[in-house]
């Protein structure tokens, strides 16, 4: 079974730059043979702070 690695990196602030960097960290982890888990890349796709629900 492939090992999982939790990727934690900044998201707030310069979101575009921080997202690109998080993707690069995930690519690096994947190239090292582990499965990167980066919730801060996934959750913003369907959770929005402006939506009170």
mmCIF file of the N, C-alpha and C atoms, coordinates in Angstrom:
data_MODEL
# 
_entry.id   MODEL 
# 
loop_
_atom_site.group_PDB 
_atom_site.id 
_atom_site.type_symbol 
_atom_site.label_atom_id 
_atom_site.label_alt_id 
_atom_site.label_comp_id 
_atom_site.label_asym_id 
_atom_site.label_entity_id 
_atom_site.label_seq_id 
_atom_site.pdbx_PDB_ins_code 
_atom_site.Cartn_x 
_atom_site.Cartn_y 
_atom_site.Cartn_z 
_atom_site.occupancy 
_atom_site.B_iso_or_equiv 
_atom_site.pdbx_formal_charge 
_atom_site.auth_seq_id 
_atom_site.auth_comp_id 
_atom_site.auth_asym_id 
_atom_site.auth_atom_id 
_atom_site.pdbx_PDB_model_num 
ATOM 1   N N  . UNK A 1 1  ? 0.837   -1.180 0.000  1.00 0.00 ? 1  UNK A N  1 
ATOM 2   C CA . UNK A 1 1  ? 0.000   0.000  0.000  1.00 0.00 ? 1  UNK A CA 1 
ATOM 3   C C  . UNK A 1 1  ? 0.885   1.249  0.000  1.00 0.00 ? 1  UNK A C  1 
ATOM 4   N N  . UNK A 1 2  ? 0.500   2.227  -0.800 1.00 0.00 ? 2  UNK A N  1 
ATOM 5   C CA . UNK A 1 2  ? 1.265   3.463  -0.903 1.00 0.00 ? 2  UNK A CA 1 
ATOM 6   C C  . UNK A 1 2  ? 1.099   4.303  0.366  1.00 0.00 ? 2  UNK A C  1 
ATOM 7   N N  . UNK A 1 3  ? 2.189   4.873  0.828  1.00 0.00 ? 3  UNK A N  1 
ATOM 8   C CA . UNK A 1 3  ? 2.130   5.745  2.003  1.00 0.00 ? 3  UNK A CA 1 
ATOM 9   C C  . UNK A 1 3  ? 1.441   7.055  1.639  1.00 0.00 ? 3  UNK A C  1 
ATOM 10  N N  . UNK A 1 4  ? 0.692   7.606  2.594  1.00 0.00 ? 4  UNK A N  1 
ATOM 11  C CA . UNK A 1 4  ? 0.036   8.896  2.433  1.00 0.00 ? 4  UNK A CA 1 
ATOM 12  C C  . UNK A 1 4  ? 0.875   9.969  3.111  1.00 0.00 ? 4  UNK A C  1 
ATOM 13  N N  . UNK A 1 5  ? 0.957   11.126 2.480  1.00 0.00 ? 5  UNK A N  1 
ATOM 14  C CA . UNK A 1 5  ? 1.668   12.263 3.059  1.00 0.00 ? 5  UNK A CA 1 
ATOM 15  C C  . UNK A 1 5  ? 0.714   13.453 3.055  1.00 0.00 ? 5  UNK A C  1 
ATOM 16  N N  . UNK A 1 6  ? 0.512   14.034 4.238  1.00 0.00 ? 6  UNK A N  1 
ATOM 17  C CA . UNK A 1 6  ? -0.353  15.207 4.378  1.00 0.00 ? 6  UNK A CA 1 
ATOM 18  C C  . UNK A 1 6  ? 0.451   16.440 3.988  1.00 0.00 ? 6  UNK A C  1 
ATOM 19  N N  . UNK A 1 7  ? -0.038  17.185 3.019  1.00 0.00 ? 7  UNK A N  1 
ATOM 20  C CA . UNK A 1 7  ? 0.638   18.393 2.559  1.00 0.00 ? 7  UNK A CA 1 
ATOM 21  C C  . UNK A 1 7  ? -0.016  19.594 3.237  1.00 0.00 ? 7  UNK A C  1 
ATOM 22  N N  . UNK A 1 8  ? 0.743   20.303 4.048  1.00 0.00 ? 8  UNK A N  1 
ATOM 23  C CA . UNK A 1 8  ? 0.266   21.515 4.715  1.00 0.00 ? 8  UNK A CA 1 
ATOM 24  C C  . UNK A 1 8  ? 1.110   22.684 4.229  1.00 0.00 ? 8  UNK A C  1 
ATOM 25  N N  . UNK A 1 9  ? 0.446   23.694 3.704  1.00 0.00 ? 9  UNK A N  1 
ATOM 26  C CA . UNK A 1 9  ? 1.141   24.884 3.229  1.00 0.00 ? 9  UNK A CA 1 
ATOM 27  C C  . UNK A 1 9  ? 0.171   26.055 3.299  1.00 0.00 ? 9  UNK A C  1 
ATOM 28  N N  . UNK A 1 10 ? 0.676   27.288 3.211  1.00 0.00 ? 10 UNK A N  1 
ATOM 29  C CA . UNK A 1 10 ? -0.210  28.448 3.281  1.00 0.00 ? 10 UNK A CA 1 
ATOM 30  C C  . UNK A 1 10 ? -1.244  28.439 2.156  1.00 0.00 ? 10 UNK A C  1 
ATOM 31  N N  . UNK A 1 11 ? -2.413  28.982 2.443  1.00 0.00 ? 11 UNK A N  1 
ATOM 32  C CA . UNK A 1 11 ? -3.435  29.148 1.405  1.00 0.00 ? 11 UNK A CA 1 
ATOM 33  C C  . UNK A 1 11 ? -3.886  30.603 1.339  1.00 0.00 ? 11 UNK A C  1 
ATOM 34  N N  . UNK A 1 12 ? -4.153  31.211 2.481  1.00 0.00 ? 12 UNK A N  1 
ATOM 35  C CA . UNK A 1 12 ? -4.624  32.599 2.522  1.00 0.00 ? 12 UNK A CA 1 
ATOM 36  C C  . UNK A 1 12 ? -3.526  33.541 2.037  1.00 0.00 ? 12 UNK A C  1 
ATOM 37  N N  . UNK A 1 13 ? -3.895  34.779 1.847  1.00 0.00 ? 13 UNK A N  1 
ATOM 38  C CA . UNK A 1 13 ? -2.929  35.757 1.355  1.00 0.00 ? 13 UNK A CA 1 
ATOM 39  C C  . UNK A 1 13 ? -2.926  35.732 -0.160 1.00 0.00 ? 13 UNK A C  1 
ATOM 40  N N  . UNK A 1 14 ? -1.794  35.411 -0.743 1.00 0.00 ? 14 UNK A N  1 
ATOM 41  C CA . UNK A 1 14 ? -1.692  35.312 -2.201 1.00 0.00 ? 14 UNK A CA 1 
ATOM 42  C C  . UNK A 1 14 ? -2.157  33.913 -2.612 1.00 0.00 ? 14 UNK A C  1 
ATOM 43  N N  . UNK A 1 15 ? -3.454  33.752 -2.746 1.00 0.00 ? 15 UNK A N  1 
ATOM 44  C CA . UNK A 1 15 ? -4.043  32.432 -2.975 1.00 0.00 ? 15 UNK A CA 1 
ATOM 45  C C  . UNK A 1 15 ? -3.540  31.800 -4.271 1.00 0.00 ? 15 UNK A C  1 
ATOM 46  N N  . UNK A 1 16 ? -3.423  32.589 -5.324 1.00 0.00 ? 16 UNK A N  1 
ATOM 47  C CA . UNK A 1 16 ? -2.959  32.031 -6.605 1.00 0.00 ? 16 UNK A CA 1 
ATOM 48  C C  . UNK A 1 16 ? -1.549  31.449 -6.473 1.00 0.00 ? 16 UNK A C  1 
ATOM 49  N N  . UNK A 1 17 ? -0.646  32.202 -5.890 1.00 0.00 ? 17 UNK A N  1 
ATOM 50  C CA . UNK A 1 17 ? 0.737   31.732 -5.700 1.00 0.00 ? 17 UNK A CA 1 
ATOM 51  C C  . UNK A 1 17 ? 0.780   30.531 -4.754 1.00 0.00 ? 17 UNK A C  1 
ATOM 52  N N  . UNK A 1 18 ? 0.057   30.637 -3.644 1.00 0.00 ? 18 UNK A N  1 
ATOM 53  C CA . UNK A 1 18 ? 0.076   29.560 -2.654 1.00 0.00 ? 18 UNK A CA 1 
ATOM 54  C C  . UNK A 1 18 ? -0.522  28.272 -3.210 1.00 0.00 ? 18 UNK A C  1 
ATOM 55  N N  . UNK A 1 19 ? -1.528  28.391 -4.070 1.00 0.00 ? 19 UNK A N  1 
ATOM 56  C CA . UNK A 1 19 ? -2.104  27.207 -4.708 1.00 0.00 ? 19 UNK A CA 1 
ATOM 57  C C  . UNK A 1 19 ? -1.085  26.559 -5.638 1.00 0.00 ? 19 UNK A C  1 
ATOM 58  N N  . UNK A 1 20 ? -0.392  27.382 -6.435 1.00 0.00 ? 20 UNK A N  1 
ATOM 59  C CA . UNK A 1 20 ? 0.647   26.838 -7.332 1.00 0.00 ? 20 UNK A CA 1 
ATOM 60  C C  . UNK A 1 20 ? 1.725   26.111 -6.537 1.00 0.00 ? 20 UNK A C  1 
ATOM 61  N N  . UNK A 1 21 ? 2.141   26.699 -5.421 1.00 0.00 ? 21 UNK A N  1 
ATOM 62  C CA . UNK A 1 21 ? 3.181   26.074 -4.604 1.00 0.00 ? 21 UNK A CA 1 
ATOM 63  C C  . UNK A 1 21 ? 2.689   24.759 -4.002 1.00 0.00 ? 21 UNK A C  1 
ATOM 64  N N  . UNK A 1 22 ? 1.449   24.728 -3.524 1.00 0.00 ? 22 UNK A N  1 
ATOM 65  C CA . UNK A 1 22 ? 0.900   23.494 -2.953 1.00 0.00 ? 22 UNK A CA 1 
ATOM 66  C C  . UNK A 1 22 ? 0.856   22.396 -4.008 1.00 0.00 ? 22 UNK A C  1 
ATOM 67  N N  . UNK A 1 23 ? 0.507   22.755 -5.232 1.00 0.00 ? 23 UNK A N  1 
ATOM 68  C CA . UNK A 1 23 ? 0.501   21.778 -6.327 1.00 0.00 ? 23 UNK A CA 1 
ATOM 69  C C  . UNK A 1 23 ? 1.912   21.254 -6.569 1.00 0.00 ? 23 UNK A C  1 
ATOM 70  N N  . UNK A 1 24 ? 2.894   22.138 -6.528 1.00 0.00 ? 24 UNK A N  1 
ATOM 71  C CA . UNK A 1 24 ? 4.287   21.706 -6.704 1.00 0.00 ? 24 UNK A CA 1 
ATOM 72  C C  . UNK A 1 24 ? 4.721   20.775 -5.575 1.00 0.00 ? 24 UNK A C  1 
ATOM 73  N N  . UNK A 1 25 ? 4.321   21.073 -4.347 1.00 0.00 ? 25 UNK A N  1 
ATOM 74  C CA . UNK A 1 25 ? 4.654   20.190 -3.224 1.00 0.00 ? 25 UNK A CA 1 
ATOM 75  C C  . UNK A 1 25 ? 4.033   18.813 -3.428 1.00 0.00 ? 25 UNK A C  1 
ATOM 76  N N  . UNK A 1 26 ? 2.804   18.797 -3.934 1.00 0.00 ? 26 UNK A N  1 
ATOM 77  C CA . UNK A 1 26 ? 2.132   17.517 -4.193 1.00 0.00 ? 26 UNK A CA 1 
ATOM 78  C C  . UNK A 1 26 ? 2.843   16.747 -5.301 1.00 0.00 ? 26 UNK A C  1 
ATOM 79  N N  . UNK A 1 27 ? 3.257   17.452 -6.332 1.00 0.00 ? 27 UNK A N  1 
ATOM 80  C CA . UNK A 1 27 ? 3.995   16.787 -7.423 1.00 0.00 ? 27 UNK A CA 1 
ATOM 81  C C  . UNK A 1 27 ? 5.299   16.187 -6.907 1.00 0.00 ? 27 UNK A C  1 
ATOM 82  N N  . UNK A 1 28 ? 5.991   16.944 -6.066 1.00 0.00 ? 28 UNK A N  1 
ATOM 83  C CA . UNK A 1 28 ? 7.241   16.451 -5.493 1.00 0.00 ? 28 UNK A CA 1 
ATOM 84  C C  . UNK A 1 28 ? 6.991   15.184 -4.682 1.00 0.00 ? 28 UNK A C  1 
ATOM 85  N N  . UNK A 1 29 ? 5.963   15.207 -3.848 1.00 0.00 ? 29 UNK A N  1 
ATOM 86  C CA . UNK A 1 29 ? 5.641   14.040 -3.025 1.00 0.00 ? 29 UNK A CA 1 
ATOM 87  C C  . UNK A 1 29 ? 5.296   12.844 -3.906 1.00 0.00 ? 29 UNK A C  1 
ATOM 88  N N  . UNK A 1 30 ? 4.486   13.069 -4.934 1.00 0.00 ? 30 UNK A N  1 
ATOM 89  C CA . UNK A 1 30 ? 4.099   11.979 -5.829 1.00 0.00 ? 30 UNK A CA 1 
ATOM 90  C C  . UNK A 1 30 ? 5.319   11.411 -6.550 1.00 0.00 ? 30 UNK A C  1 
ATOM 91  N N  . UNK A 1 31 ? 6.236   12.281 -6.950 1.00 0.00 ? 31 UNK A N  1 
ATOM 92  C CA . UNK A 1 31 ? 7.438   11.797 -7.643 1.00 0.00 ? 31 UNK A CA 1 
ATOM 93  C C  . UNK A 1 31 ? 8.340   10.998 -6.708 1.00 0.00 ? 31 UNK A C  1 
ATOM 94  N N  . UNK A 1 32 ? 8.164   11.191 -5.396 1.00 0.00 ? 32 UNK A N  1 
ATOM 95  C CA . UNK A 1 32 ? 8.930   10.432 -4.405 1.00 0.00 ? 32 UNK A CA 1 
ATOM 96  C C  . UNK A 1 32 ? 8.255   9.109  -4.065 1.00 0.00 ? 32 UNK A C  1 
ATOM 97  N N  . UNK A 1 33 ? 7.112   8.840  -4.706 1.00 0.00 ? 33 UNK A N  1 
ATOM 98  C CA . UNK A 1 33 ? 6.456   7.548  -4.525 1.00 0.00 ? 33 UNK A CA 1 
ATOM 99  C C  . UNK A 1 33 ? 5.443   7.479  -3.399 1.00 0.00 ? 33 UNK A C  1 
ATOM 100 N N  . UNK A 1 34 ? 4.974   8.643  -2.949 1.00 0.00 ? 34 UNK A N  1 
ATOM 101 C CA . UNK A 1 34 ? 3.941   8.667  -1.908 1.00 0.00 ? 34 UNK A CA 1 
ATOM 102 C C  . UNK A 1 34 ? 2.699   9.364  -2.460 1.00 0.00 ? 34 UNK A C  1 
ATOM 103 N N  . UNK A 1 35 ? 1.570   9.172  -1.791 1.00 0.00 ? 35 UNK A N  1 
ATOM 104 C CA . UNK A 1 35 ? 0.315   9.793  -2.220 1.00 0.00 ? 35 UNK A CA 1 
ATOM 105 C C  . UNK A 1 35 ? 0.085   11.069 -1.413 1.00 0.00 ? 35 UNK A C  1 
ATOM 106 N N  . UNK A 1 36 ? 0.158   12.234 -2.068 1.00 0.00 ? 36 UNK A N  1 
ATOM 107 C CA . UNK A 1 36 ? -0.049  13.484 -1.338 1.00 0.00 ? 36 UNK A CA 1 
ATOM 108 C C  . UNK A 1 36 ? -1.528  13.734 -1.052 1.00 0.00 ? 36 UNK A C  1 
ATOM 109 N N  . UNK A 1 37 ? -1.813  14.185 0.160  1.00 0.00 ? 37 UNK A N  1 
ATOM 110 C CA . UNK A 1 37 ? -3.159  14.563 0.570  1.00 0.00 ? 37 UNK A CA 1 
ATOM 111 C C  . UNK A 1 37 ? -3.101  16.046 0.934  1.00 0.00 ? 37 UNK A C  1 
ATOM 112 N N  . UNK A 1 38 ? -3.802  16.880 0.169  1.00 0.00 ? 38 UNK A N  1 
ATOM 113 C CA . UNK A 1 38 ? -3.784  18.327 0.394  1.00 0.00 ? 38 UNK A CA 1 
ATOM 114 C C  . UNK A 1 38 ? -5.217  18.855 0.422  1.00 0.00 ? 38 UNK A C  1 
ATOM 115 N N  . UNK A 1 39 ? -5.894  18.753 1.565  1.00 0.00 ? 39 UNK A N  1 
ATOM 116 C CA . UNK A 1 39 ? -7.288  19.188 1.650  1.00 0.00 ? 39 UNK A CA 1 
ATOM 117 C C  . UNK A 1 39 ? -7.494  20.652 1.262  1.00 0.00 ? 39 UNK A C  1 
ATOM 118 N N  . UNK A 1 40 ? -6.503  21.504 1.510  1.00 0.00 ? 40 UNK A N  1 
ATOM 119 C CA . UNK A 1 40 ? -6.677  22.918 1.180  1.00 0.00 ? 40 UNK A CA 1 
ATOM 120 C C  . UNK A 1 40 ? -6.696  23.165 -0.328 1.00 0.00 ? 40 UNK A C  1 
ATOM 121 N N  . UNK A 1 41 ? -6.338  22.163 -1.125 1.00 0.00 ? 41 UNK A N  1 
ATOM 122 C CA . UNK A 1 41 ? -6.516  22.268 -2.572 1.00 0.00 ? 41 UNK A CA 1 
ATOM 123 C C  . UNK A 1 41 ? -7.884  21.745 -2.999 1.00 0.00 ? 41 UNK A C  1 
ATOM 124 N N  . UNK A 1 42 ? -8.416  20.800 -2.268 1.00 0.00 ? 42 UNK A N  1 
ATOM 125 C CA . UNK A 1 42 ? -9.693  20.172 -2.621 1.00 0.00 ? 42 UNK A CA 1 
ATOM 126 C C  . UNK A 1 42 ? -10.902 20.954 -2.126 1.00 0.00 ? 42 UNK A C  1 
ATOM 127 N N  . UNK A 1 43 ? -10.943 21.289 -0.860 1.00 0.00 ? 43 UNK A N  1 
ATOM 128 C CA . UNK A 1 43 ? -12.142 21.875 -0.257 1.00 0.00 ? 43 UNK A CA 1 
ATOM 129 C C  . UNK A 1 43 ? -12.583 23.199 -0.886 1.00 0.00 ? 43 UNK A C  1 
ATOM 130 N N  . UNK A 1 44 ? -11.680 24.100 -1.285 1.00 0.00 ? 44 UNK A N  1 
ATOM 131 C CA . UNK A 1 44 ? -12.142 25.351 -1.905 1.00 0.00 ? 44 UNK A CA 1 
ATOM 132 C C  . UNK A 1 44 ? -12.906 25.142 -3.220 1.00 0.00 ? 44 UNK A C  1 
ATOM 133 N N  . UNK A 1 45 ? -12.801 23.957 -3.796 1.00 0.00 ? 45 UNK A N  1 
ATOM 134 C CA . UNK A 1 45 ? -13.539 23.690 -5.032 1.00 0.00 ? 45 UNK A CA 1 
ATOM 135 C C  . UNK A 1 45 ? -15.040 23.611 -4.804 1.00 0.00 ? 45 UNK A C  1 
ATOM 136 N N  . UNK A 1 46 ? -15.457 23.261 -3.580 1.00 0.00 ? 46 UNK A N  1 
ATOM 137 C CA . UNK A 1 46 ? -16.895 23.135 -3.331 1.00 0.00 ? 46 UNK A CA 1 
ATOM 138 C C  . UNK A 1 46 ? -17.365 23.797 -2.037 1.00 0.00 ? 46 UNK A C  1 
ATOM 139 N N  . UNK A 1 47 ? -16.460 24.266 -1.201 1.00 0.00 ? 47 UNK A N  1 
ATOM 140 C CA . UNK A 1 47 ? -16.839 25.006 0.008  1.00 0.00 ? 47 UNK A CA 1 
ATOM 141 C C  . UNK A 1 47 ? -16.464 26.473 -0.183 1.00 0.00 ? 47 UNK A C  1 
ATOM 142 N N  . UNK A 1 48 ? -17.400 27.364 0.095  1.00 0.00 ? 48 UNK A N  1 
ATOM 143 C CA . UNK A 1 48 ? -17.154 28.792 -0.107 1.00 0.00 ? 48 UNK A CA 1 
ATOM 144 C C  . UNK A 1 48 ? -17.442 29.549 1.185  1.00 0.00 ? 48 UNK A C  1 
ATOM 145 N N  . UNK A 1 49 ? -16.488 30.347 1.643  1.00 0.00 ? 49 UNK A N  1 
ATOM 146 C CA . UNK A 1 49 ? -16.663 31.125 2.871  1.00 0.00 ? 49 UNK A CA 1 
ATOM 147 C C  . UNK A 1 49 ? -17.828 32.100 2.772  1.00 0.00 ? 49 UNK A C  1 
ATOM 148 N N  . UNK A 1 50 ? -18.151 32.549 1.562  1.00 0.00 ? 50 UNK A N  1 
ATOM 149 C CA . UNK A 1 50 ? -19.234 33.516 1.392  1.00 0.00 ? 50 UNK A CA 1 
ATOM 150 C C  . UNK A 1 50 ? -20.618 32.873 1.464  1.00 0.00 ? 50 UNK A C  1 
ATOM 151 N N  . UNK A 1 51 ? -20.686 31.545 1.455  1.00 0.00 ? 51 UNK A N  1 
ATOM 152 C CA . UNK A 1 51 ? -21.959 30.826 1.523  1.00 0.00 ? 51 UNK A CA 1 
ATOM 153 C C  . UNK A 1 51 ? -22.191 30.382 2.967  1.00 0.00 ? 51 UNK A C  1 
ATOM 154 N N  . UNK A 1 52 ? -23.218 30.929 3.649  1.00 0.00 ? 52 UNK A N  1 
ATOM 155 C CA . UNK A 1 52 ? -23.432 30.588 5.060  1.00 0.00 ? 52 UNK A CA 1 
ATOM 156 C C  . UNK A 1 52 ? -23.890 29.151 5.296  1.00 0.00 ? 52 UNK A C  1 
ATOM 157 N N  . UNK A 1 53 ? -24.296 28.449 4.271  1.00 0.00 ? 53 UNK A N  1 
ATOM 158 C CA . UNK A 1 53 ? -24.763 27.062 4.438  1.00 0.00 ? 53 UNK A CA 1 
ATOM 159 C C  . UNK A 1 53 ? -23.598 26.186 4.580  1.00 0.00 ? 53 UNK A C  1 
# 
